[in-house]
Amino acid sequence: MFMFFDWTIFILIPSMILAMWAQGRVSTNLNKYAEVATKRGLNGATVATKILADHGLRDVKVERLPEHKAWGDHYDPKSRTVRLSPHVYDSHSISAVAVAVHEVGHAIQHDEGYSALAVRTGIFPAVKISSGAAMPLILAGFILGMMGFIAPEWSTILINIGIIFFAVTVVFHLITLPVEFNASKRAVELLEGGRYIEGEQEVAMTKRVLSAAAMTYVAAAAVAISQLIRFLLIANRR
């Protein structure tokens, strides 16, 4: 039976449920606290710029992404730029400052030589190649072998190379977890320490936004691990 329609598909179900729950949770929290302005009334860009300056990172730019970029907030270590979507850059909300300073957390990680970030950045070029090639290689191995276009041993080689490439993306997901959790932890400490958020309520709301966002990375890692296990089981069964 073709690989995507056998019993191993059920291995993915728990992680897919987790991914849907995590995505729903982050959307709910981001939207909810996007309606709640901080007492300080500073927008995401201003808070990010101030915190960067406080840490001596005046060479790190804060840029506004184009209007069509609903999300996509990130820190680019190559250009040393924090890029924020319009509703994070301009907004005074809890969600906006939480997301903005999370990205500032990555800039500070970079400046401090945080090891997990350095490893993730270092392997990213290989991950881009491996993630794009993994599925085509696995599918080619199965389909060409099943149809008799290539010898069984070549089919096995293609599948195994594809699985190795996919395993690289799993490693990337795992390395991402401490990077993201650490950036969120830093964000809360920076916001609270600089009095950009005030009182237990604002701190609690900020933590809800960031913990919900962090769960999406956990879910992505779980899906990737489940898929890798599935590929290994199918390959072993052959």
C-alpha positions in Angstrom: 0.0 0.0 0.0 1.2 3.5 -0.8 3.1 5.1 2.1 0.8 7.9 2.8 -2.3 5.7 3.2 -1.1 3.0 5.6 -1.5 2.8 9.3 1.6 4.9 10.1 -0.4 8.0 9.2 -2.0 7.7 12.7 1.4 8.4 14.2 1.0 12.0 13.1 -2.5 12.5 14.7 -1.4 13.5 18.2 1.2 16.0 17.0 -1.2 17.5 14.5 -3.8 17.9 17.2 -1.2 19.6 19.3 -0.2 21.9 16.4 -3.8 22.9 15.8 -4.3 23.6 19.5 -1.1 25.6 19.7 -2.0 27.7 16.7 -5.5 28.4 18.0 -4.0 29.4 21.4 -1.5 31.8 20.0 -4.1 33.4 17.7 -6.5 33.8 20.6 -3.9 35.4 22.9 -2.3 37.6 20.3 -5.7 38.9 19.1 -7.0 39.3 22.7 -4.1 41.3 24.0 -3.7 43.3 20.8 -6.7 45.1 22.1 -5.1 45.9 25.5 -2.7 48.9 25.5 0.2 49.0 28.0 0.0 51.7 30.7 3.3 53.2 29.4 1.7 53.7 25.9 4.9 53.1 24.0 4.6 51.2 20.7 6.6 48.1 19.8 9.2 49.9 17.7 9.9 52.4 20.5 10.3 49.8 23.2 12.5 47.7 21.0 14.7 50.6 20.1 15.0 51.8 23.7 15.9 48.3 25.0 18.5 47.8 22.3 20.1 51.2 23.2 20.1 50.3 26.9 22.1 47.2 26.0 24.6 49.1 23.8 23.2 47.7 20.6 22.7 51.0 18.8 23.9 49.4 15.5 21.0 47.0 15.5 18.2 48.5 13.3 14.5 48.2 13.9 12.6 48.1 10.6 8.9 48.0 9.7 7.8 45.2 7.4 5.6 46.0 4.5 1.8 46.4 5.1 1.0 43.0 3.6 3.1 41.2 6.2 0.5 40.4 8.8 3.1 38.6 10.9 6.7 37.5 10.1 8.4 39.4 12.9 12.0 38.2 13.2 15.6 39.1 14.0 18.1 38.9 11.1 21.6 38.2 12.5 23.3 38.8 9.1 22.1 42.4 8.8 21.6 42.8 12.6 18.1 44.0 12.1 14.9 43.5 14.1 12.0 43.4 11.6 8.5 44.0 12.9 5.2 43.7 11.2 3.1 46.9 11.0 0.7 46.0 13.9 3.7 45.2 16.1 5.8 48.2 15.0 3.1 50.7 15.5 0.9 49.3 18.2 1.0 50.1 21.9 -0.6 46.8 22.9 0.6 44.1 25.2 0.9 41.7 22.2 2.9 44.2 20.2 5.5 45.0 22.9 5.8 41.3 23.8 6.5 40.2 20.2 8.8 43.2 19.6 11.0 42.5 22.7 11.0 38.8 22.0 12.8 39.6 18.8 15.1 42.0 20.7 15.9 39.0 22.9 17.3 37.3 19.8 19.5 40.3 19.1 20.8 40.2 22.6 21.4 36.4 22.3 23.4 37.1 19.1 25.5 39.8 20.8 26.2 37.6 23.8 27.1 34.6 21.6 24.3 32.5 22.9 25.4 29.0 21.8 22.0 27.6 20.7 21.4 30.6 18.5 24.9 30.3 17.0 24.3 26.6 16.2 20.9 27.3 14.7 22.2 30.1 12.6 25.2 28.0 11.5 23.1 25.1 10.3 20.4 27.1 8.7 21.8 27.1 5.2 22.1 23.3 5.3 18.5 23.0 6.7 17.2 25.1 3.8 18.7 22.6 1.4 17.8 19.5 3.3 14.2 20.5 4.1 13.6 21.2 0.4 15.2 17.9 -0.8 14.0 15.5 1.8 10.4 14.8 0.7 11.3 14.7 -3.1 14.0 12.1 -2.4 11.8 10.0 -0.2 8.9 10.1 -2.6 11.2 9.4 -5.6 12.7 6.4 -3.8 9.3 4.9 -3.1 7.6 5.7 -6.4 10.5 4.8 -8.7 11.2 1.7 -6.8 7.5 0.6 -6.7 7.2 1.2 -10.4 10.4 -0.7 -11.2 12.2 2.2 -12.8 15.2 1.8 -10.5 16.7 -1.2 -8.7 15.6 -1.9 -5.1 19.0 -0.9 -3.7 18.8 2.5 -5.4 15.3 3.0 -4.1 16.6 2.3 -0.6 19.5 4.7 -1.0 17.2 7.5 -2.2 14.8 6.9 0.7 17.6 6.8 3.3 19.2 10.0 2.0 15.8 11.7 2.2 15.3 10.5 5.7 18.8 11.8 6.7 18.0 15.1 5.2 14.7 15.2 7.1 16.5 14.3 10.3 18.5 17.5 9.9 15.3 19.5 9.9 14.2 17.7 13.1 17.5 18.7 14.7 16.8 22.3 13.7 13.4 22.2 15.3 14.9 20.9 18.5 17.7 23.5 18.6 15.0 26.2 18.0 13.2 25.3 21.3 15.8 26.6 23.8 16.4 29.7 21.5 12.8 30.7 21.5 12.1 29.9 25.2 15.2 31.9 26.2 14.2 34.9 24.1 10.7 34.9 25.7 12.2 34.7 29.2 14.5 37.6 28.3 11.5 39.6 26.9 9.5 39.3 30.2 12.5 40.3 32.2 13.4 43.2 30.0 9.9 44.6 29.8 9.3 44.2 33.6 12.8 45.4 34.5 12.5 48.5 32.3 9.0 49.2 33.6 7.6 49.0 30.0 4.9 46.7 31.5 3.7 47.5 35.0 1.8 45.5 37.6 1.0 41.8 37.9 -1.8 41.9 35.4 0.4 43.3 32.5 3.1 40.8 33.4 0.7 37.9 33.4 -0.8 39.0 30.0 2.7 39.3 28.5 3.6 35.8 29.7 0.4 34.4 28.2 1.2 35.9 24.8 4.8 34.6 24.8 4.0 31.1 26.3 1.3 30.6 23.6 3.8 31.6 20.9 6.4 29.2 22.3 4.0 26.3 22.1 3.8 26.6 18.4 7.6 25.7 18.3 7.0 22.8 20.5 4.2 21.6 18.3 6.3 22.0 15.1 9.0 19.9 16.7 6.5 17.3 17.7 5.1 17.1 14.2 8.6 16.8 12.7 9.6 14.1 15.1 6.4 12.1 14.4 7.0 12.4 10.7 10.6 11.2 11.1 9.5 8.2 13.1 6.9 7.4 10.5 9.5 7.5 7.7 11.8 5.2 9.6 9.0 2.7 10.3 8.0 2.6 6.6 11.6 2.3 5.4 12.4 -0.4 7.9 9.2 -2.4 6.8 10.5 -2.5 3.3 
